[in-house]
């Protein structure tokens, strides 16, 4: 991908905390409308790389650009109002209602109350929550419902970019799968550009257009899901991507044992 094609571009980015460098000379470009998943073991530099995009961490070398403009030239608070951010802890304000949580950024941008009310109504529908939830507090919601509100809040100011850090990691598997599928639909419907950190390789394979595998602060693979499934020259990447396949084979073997034993569905 050429620099001209990149909506988000990390150009030889390094990040150090004191004497320890945690991201080394990263080169990464994301096209407008792409859904990118960053995967890798804990400590591989995924979240730090994600946070470099909206200046939640300061880079030590290189440059990060969004739509051709270096983020270093944009005030952090202005930059973050243009970029949605969703993380596992959600971070809803417990003393505010659902509607008030969603409205935080539009209010900072001085939208009218009528615009805010219309946006809250629209977003509750988009994330599949009843309108009656607008007056509830976060403590009255389930984990999945709170995460939906977190997504709605991140989308409130109509950002072009969504950064997601393990957004569904604390949820039960069924809710996680449902929210992932629903978010992918929103990504396409709203023509978003999404960069998501996840430990779940299967989630990355099913949701992302491209998977970036990180190890020790470096990118070791950057391919479409089907290309990674075909195989990769790096043994660690192959083992990581083969894990969902091995799990599927074990499930299939269990089903075959049940069939041989004459056991039907319970």
C-alpha positions as CSV (number, residue, x, y, z in Angstrom):
1,X,0.0,0.0,0.0
2,X,1.4,3.4,-0.9
3,X,1.5,6.3,1.6
4,X,-1.2,8.1,-0.5
5,X,-3.6,5.2,0.0
6,X,-3.2,5.2,3.8
7,X,-5.9,6.7,5.9
8,X,-3.9,5.8,9.1
9,X,-0.1,5.5,8.7
10,X,2.5,4.6,11.3
11,X,5.9,5.4,9.8
12,X,8.8,3.8,11.6
13,X,7.1,4.3,15.0
14,X,8.9,3.4,18.2
15,X,7.6,3.8,21.8
16,X,9.7,3.7,24.9
17,X,8.8,3.9,28.6
18,X,12.0,5.1,30.3
19,X,14.9,2.8,29.2
20,X,12.5,0.1,27.8
21,X,11.4,0.2,24.2
22,X,8.1,-1.6,23.8
23,X,7.3,-0.9,20.2
24,X,10.2,-1.0,17.7
25,X,10.2,0.7,14.3
26,X,6.6,-0.1,13.3
27,X,5.5,0.4,9.7
28,X,1.7,0.1,9.3
29,X,-0.8,1.5,6.9
30,X,-4.6,1.2,7.1
31,X,-6.9,2.1,4.2
32,X,-10.1,4.1,4.7
33,X,-12.9,1.6,5.5
34,X,-10.6,-1.3,6.5
35,X,-11.0,-3.4,9.7
36,X,-7.6,-4.3,11.1
37,X,-7.0,-6.7,14.0
38,X,-3.8,-6.5,16.1
39,X,-3.1,-9.9,17.7
40,X,-0.3,-11.4,19.7
41,X,0.7,-12.4,23.2
42,X,0.4,-10.1,26.2
43,X,3.3,-7.6,26.2
44,X,3.7,-7.8,22.4
45,X,3.0,-4.0,22.0
46,X,-0.6,-4.2,20.6
47,X,-2.3,-1.8,22.9
48,X,0.7,0.6,22.9
49,X,0.5,0.7,19.1
50,X,-3.2,1.4,19.2
51,X,-2.8,4.2,21.7
52,X,-0.1,5.8,19.6
53,X,-2.8,6.6,17.0
54,X,-4.8,8.9,19.2
55,X,-1.9,10.1,21.3
56,X,-2.8,8.3,24.5
57,X,0.9,7.4,24.5
58,X,3.7,9.5,23.1
59,X,5.9,8.0,20.5
60,X,9.7,8.1,20.8
61,X,10.5,8.1,17.1
62,X,8.8,8.1,13.8
63,X,5.4,9.6,12.9
64,X,1.7,8.8,13.0
65,X,-0.6,10.4,10.5
66,X,-4.4,10.4,10.0
67,X,-5.7,11.4,6.6
68,X,-2.3,12.8,5.7
69,X,-1.9,14.9,8.8
70,X,0.6,14.1,11.5
71,X,-1.2,13.6,14.8
72,X,1.7,15.4,16.5
73,X,0.3,18.6,15.0
74,X,-3.2,18.2,16.5
75,X,-4.1,18.9,20.1
76,X,-4.7,15.6,21.8
77,X,-8.2,16.5,23.0
78,X,-9.2,17.6,19.5
79,X,-7.7,14.5,17.9
80,X,-9.6,12.2,20.4
81,X,-12.9,13.9,19.7
82,X,-12.5,12.7,16.1
83,X,-11.6,9.1,16.9
84,X,-13.9,6.7,18.7
85,X,-12.2,4.6,21.5
86,X,-13.7,1.5,23.1
87,X,-11.9,-0.6,25.7
88,X,-12.7,-3.6,27.8
89,X,-13.3,-1.7,31.0
90,X,-15.9,0.4,29.2
91,X,-15.4,3.4,31.6
92,X,-19.0,4.5,31.7
93,X,-19.6,7.2,34.3
94,X,-21.7,5.5,37.0
95,X,-23.5,8.7,38.1
96,X,-24.7,9.5,34.6
97,X,-27.6,7.9,32.7
98,X,-27.1,6.0,29.5
99,X,-28.2,9.0,27.5
100,X,-25.8,11.3,29.4
101,X,-22.9,8.9,28.9
102,X,-23.5,8.8,25.1
103,X,-23.9,12.6,25.0
104,X,-20.5,13.4,26.6
105,X,-18.6,14.2,23.4
106,X,-21.5,15.9,21.5
107,X,-21.9,18.2,24.5
108,X,-18.2,19.0,24.5
109,X,-18.6,19.8,20.8
110,X,-21.5,22.1,21.7
111,X,-24.2,20.3,19.8
112,X,-27.8,21.5,20.5
113,X,-29.9,19.5,22.9
114,X,-32.2,18.6,20.0
115,X,-29.2,17.2,18.0
116,X,-28.0,15.3,21.1
117,X,-31.4,13.8,21.8
118,X,-31.8,12.7,18.2
119,X,-28.3,11.1,18.2
120,X,-28.9,9.2,21.4
121,X,-32.1,7.8,20.0
122,X,-30.4,6.8,16.7
123,X,-27.4,5.2,18.5
124,X,-29.6,3.1,20.9
125,X,-31.3,1.7,17.9
126,X,-28.0,1.1,16.1
127,X,-26.6,-0.9,19.1
128,X,-29.9,-2.7,19.6
129,X,-30.9,-1.3,23.0
130,X,-34.4,-0.3,23.9
131,X,-35.1,3.5,24.0
132,X,-36.2,3.0,27.6
133,X,-32.6,2.3,28.5
134,X,-31.8,6.0,28.0
135,X,-32.6,6.9,31.6
136,X,-31.0,3.9,33.2
137,X,-27.7,4.0,35.1
138,X,-24.8,1.7,34.1
139,X,-25.2,-0.4,37.3
140,X,-28.7,-1.4,36.0
141,X,-27.2,-2.9,32.9
142,X,-25.6,-6.3,32.1
143,X,-22.0,-6.4,30.9
144,X,-23.1,-6.8,27.3
145,X,-25.5,-3.9,27.6
146,X,-22.8,-1.7,29.1
147,X,-20.5,-2.6,26.3
148,X,-23.1,-1.6,23.7
149,X,-23.4,1.7,25.5
150,X,-19.6,2.0,25.3
151,X,-19.8,1.5,21.5
152,X,-22.6,4.0,21.2
153,X,-20.7,6.6,23.2
154,X,-17.6,6.1,20.9
155,X,-19.8,6.6,17.8
156,X,-21.7,9.6,19.2
157,X,-19.7,12.3,17.4
158,X,-19.6,10.4,14.1
159,X,-15.9,9.6,14.0
160,X,-14.4,8.1,10.9
161,X,-12.0,6.0,13.0
162,X,-12.7,3.5,15.8
163,X,-10.0,2.1,18.0
164,X,-11.0,-0.9,20.0
165,X,-8.9,-2.5,22.8
166,X,-10.2,-5.9,23.7
167,X,-13.8,-4.5,23.5
168,X,-15.6,-7.8,24.1
169,X,-13.0,-9.6,26.1
170,X,-14.8,-9.6,29.5
171,X,-18.1,-10.9,28.0
172,X,-19.4,-14.5,27.9
173,X,-18.7,-16.3,24.6
174,X,-22.3,-16.0,23.2
175,X,-22.6,-12.2,23.9
176,X,-19.1,-11.7,22.6
177,X,-19.9,-13.4,19.3
178,X,-23.2,-11.4,19.0
179,X,-21.6,-8.1,19.7
180,X,-18.7,-8.8,17.4
181,X,-21.0,-9.6,14.5
182,X,-23.2,-6.6,15.2
183,X,-20.1,-4.3,15.4
184,X,-18.8,-5.6,12.1
185,X,-22.2,-4.7,10.6
186,X,-22.0,-1.2,12.1
187,X,-18.4,-0.9,10.7
188,X,-19.7,-1.5,7.2
189,X,-23.0,0.5,7.6
190,X,-21.2,3.6,8.9
191,X,-18.2,3.2,6.6
192,X,-15.8,3.2,9.6
193,X,-12.1,2.5,9.7
194,X,-11.5,0.2,12.6
195,X,-8.3,-1.0,14.4
196,X,-9.0,-3.6,17.1
197,X,-6.7,-5.3,19.6
198,X,-7.8,-8.8,20.5
199,X,-6.2,-11.9,22.1
200,X,-8.9,-14.0,20.4
201,X,-7.4,-15.2,17.1
202,X,-10.8,-16.7,16.0
203,X,-12.5,-13.3,16.6
204,X,-9.8,-11.7,14.4
205,X,-10.1,-14.2,11.7
206,X,-13.9,-13.8,11.5
207,X,-14.2,-10.0,11.9
208,X,-11.1,-8.4,10.3
209,X,-10.1,-7.6,6.8
210,X,-6.4,-7.9,7.7
211,X,-4.6,-9.3,10.7
212,X,-1.4,-7.8,12.1
213,X,0.5,-10.2,14.3
214,X,2.9,-8.6,16.8
215,X,5.7,-10.1,18.9
216,X,8.1,-8.2,21.2
217,X,7.0,-4.9,19.9
218,X,7.5,-5.8,16.2
219,X,5.2,-6.8,13.4
220,X,5.8,-10.4,12.3
221,X,2.8,-10.8,10.0
222,X,0.4,-8.5,8.2
223,X,-2.0,-10.5,6.0
224,X,-5.6,-11.1,5.1
225,X,-7.2,-13.9,7.2
226,X,-7.4,-16.3,4.3
227,X,-3.7,-15.8,3.5
228,X,-2.7,-16.5,7.1
229,X,-4.8,-19.7,7.1
230,X,-3.0,-20.9,4.0
231,X,0.3,-20.7,5.9
232,X,3.1,-18.4,7.0
233,X,6.9,-18.7,7.0
234,X,7.0,-17.8,10.7
235,X,6.5,-20.8,13.0
236,X,5.0,-18.8,15.8
237,X,2.5,-17.1,13.5
238,X,1.5,-20.5,12.0
239,X,1.0,-21.9,15.6
240,X,-1.2,-18.9,16.5
241,X,-3.4,-19.1,13.5
242,X,-3.6,-22.9,13.6
243,X,-5.1,-22.8,17.1
244,X,-8.7,-22.2,16.0
245,X,-8.3,-24.9,13.4
246,X,-7.1,-27.4,16.0
247,X,-10.0,-26.5,18.3
248,X,-12.5,-27.0,15.5
249,X,-10.9,-30.4,14.7
250,X,-11.2,-31.4,18.4
251,X,-14.9,-30.5,18.4
252,X,-15.4,-32.4,15.1
253,X,-13.7,-35.4,16.7
254,X,-16.1,-35.3,19.7
255,X,-19.1,-35.2,17.3
256,X,-17.8,-38.2,15.5
257,X,-17.4,-40.1,18.7
258,X,-21.0,-39.3,19.7
259,X,-22.2,-40.4,16.2
260,X,-20.3,-43.7,16.5
261,X,-21.7,-44.3,19.9
262,X,-25.2,-43.5,18.7
263,X,-25.7,-40.5,20.9
264,X,-28.0,-37.9,19.5
265,X,-28.6,-34.3,20.6
266,X,-29.7,-34.0,24.2
